[in-house]
């Protein structure tokens, strides 16, 4: 893959931290930053989407009660991750069969 040069400006303490962390991992600063960006764009983004989907699934009934709209059904398996088993009821996890949906009163009590 062709490489492109990217020049960035950071304060000295950030540059020192990048050098130190790269050295601790046995990487060049370039490779360290490249890996951080790839990780941020991939894993962290995927984790966020999965957490948001789980949140929406858990609180679908609360949103439906609050806003009076029928919540759309969650996909059987969210892209890029494990999800509920096809046919599982709302709020049921894929492996345990435990109910994870909370009531409106419970959700409000945790604020």
Residue pairs with C-beta under 8 A, 6 or more apart in sequence:
10 18
18 29
18 32
18 33
19 29
21 32
22 28
22 29
22 31
22 32
22 33
25 32
27 35
46 80
46 81
49 78
49 80
50 78
50 80
50 81
53 74
53 78
53 83
56 63
56 74
57 74
57 84
57 90
57 91
57 100
58 91
58 100
58 101
58 102
59 101
59 102
59 107
60 71
60 74
60 90
60 91
60 101
61 71
61 90
61 91
61 101
61 103
61 104
62 102
62 103
62 104
62 107
63 69
63 71
64 70
64 71
65 104
66 104
73 90
74 83
74 84
74 90
75 83
76 83
76 84
76 85
76 86
76 87
77 83
77 84
77 86
82 94
83 94
84 92
84 93
84 94
85 94
88 94
90 101
91 99
91 100
91 101
92 98
92 99
92 100
93 100
